[in-house]
Amino acid sequence: MGLMIDAAVIGCGRMGAFTSDAVRRFAPPCWLPLAHAEAIRNHPALRLAALADTQADALERAAAHYGVAHTYLDPRRMIDDVRPSLAGIATRTIGRADILAHAVAAGTRALHVEKPLCNSMRELGALEALFAPEDVFITYGTIRRLLAPYRAAIEAVQSGRWGDLLEVQVNLGRGALYWTHPHSVDLLLYAAGGRAVESVSARLSGVEHGSHALEVESDPVVESASVWFTGGVEGRITRSPGSDLVLSCTGGQIAVEADGRTVTSYAPEGDDPYSVRRTLGSALTPDAPGGTLAPVSQLVACLQGDAAALTANAALKQDILLGQRILFAMVQSHAQAGRAVVPSEVDPGWSVLARSGTRFA
Ligand SMILES: NC(=O)c1ccc[n+]([C@@H]2O[C@H](COP(=O)([O-])OP(=O)(O)OC[C@H]3O[C@@H](n4cnc5c(N)ncnc54)[C@H](O)[C@@H]3O)[C@@H](O)[C@H]2O)c1
């Protein structure tokens, strides 16, 4: 066996350590293992060396479950003592950007980071600089793009068999900007396949301001949003239920339904102009790692110098940063009565705390 890579998890709640029962029961198998600690335990090159959580009960529970001896109530101390090569960050958003900066400064090169990325444009600016070096590898909690059904759908679109991509629609129900829609925005960027974002427009509700006009205290609901890409491709976030990604092309539609339970095509066949729905069977037998093991595997491959992983991660880092900027662009568009906002022109003063009740996203 080769040398084991030391890994650690910061934040030992649901995403960090204990996948919810509902996900275990109902999510398609490609979503598992979902908790960061579980994914790390499932990777043959990784050793789960330490855990950190500011809450002693969460920390003890995770330490007992995973049999980890090194536990820390202070994530910074853990990073300084253990110096993990790879870390999962599954805290709530507030303070996440600072933990990331501390980890990278201490020499941690590979980080799997929960969504959303940060709370302010100021933090985003710092993260853009932090992510810039080629030997800093970042993956993100918006994992659908790495799961087999989504990859199969995008490959189907890119095959050209259904014509040119026109529209991408993400239906994750009537969800909140920070809690739900980092996933939607990431799917739009993934489906757009490197096309540049021209503008973003959005209508929100439940926008509660904090101490100044550019500070949003709440986690607003996205009533509708459009992201326009070069080449006339439109990405849309709807309120429709279903957990679906619908890729509309000039000659038919490809859809990933129910978070990956099925992948279908809907297109005319032969002389009949009416569309027929078919299951794309090959998409349903995943041959790639599932859940959070997918991004963690990419990080390990990057640490091992794998050329394909390095290329993929360089592009992914750009999408993670752009995705977060698009969330701020949506807030700005709403504040300007739905005006189209160019991502590079988002006001650097925006912040979103994303509070729902007593909790933060
Ligand atoms: N990728 C997904 O599909 C998905 C799903 C659910 C939640 N999330 C995101 O994951 C994050 C965590 O969500 P969750 O449901 O696991 O929350 P949670 O409340 O269950 O767990 C968070 C844990 O982090 C700990 N923590 C908070 N601040 C900390 C700090 N500074 N240092 C160390 N530990 C700290 C808390 O004590 C808690 O144990 C959220 O930002 C959420 O938006 C992602």
The ligand as an ORCA input file, in Angstrom:
! r2SCAN-3c Opt
* xyz 0 1
  N     -24.219     19.681     -0.371
  C     -25.454     19.512      0.057
  O     -26.277     18.884     -0.620
  C     -25.852     20.096      1.362
  C     -26.956     19.619      2.054
  C     -27.243     20.161      3.296
  C     -26.465     21.185      3.802
  N     -25.391     21.670      3.103
  C     -24.530     22.749      3.610
  O     -23.587     22.183      4.479
  C     -23.327     23.056      5.572
  C     -23.519     22.272      6.862
  O     -24.877     21.879      6.902
  P     -25.367     20.777      7.923
  O     -26.772     20.487      7.585
  O     -24.375     19.680      7.988
  O     -25.293     21.632      9.272
  P     -25.224     21.073     10.767
  O     -25.698     22.195     11.604
  O     -25.845     19.734     10.863
  O     -23.641     20.866     11.011
  C     -22.733     21.920     11.062
  C     -21.701     21.560     12.114
  O     -20.636     22.492     12.046
  C     -20.272     22.885     13.361
  N     -19.639     24.190     13.271
  C     -20.213     25.399     13.032
  N     -19.266     26.358     12.980
  C     -18.075     25.750     13.156
  C     -16.725     26.207     13.175
  N     -16.429     27.487     12.991
  N     -15.750     25.301     13.371
  C     -16.037     23.996     13.539
  N     -17.296     23.511     13.547
  C     -18.296     24.375     13.348
  C     -21.567     22.865     14.129
  O     -21.346     22.774     15.513
  C     -22.260     21.640     13.549
  O     -21.934     20.455     14.252
  C     -24.293     24.230      5.432
  O     -23.595     25.379      4.985
  C     -25.301     23.793      4.393
  O     -25.719     24.847      3.558
  C     -25.071     21.122      1.910
*
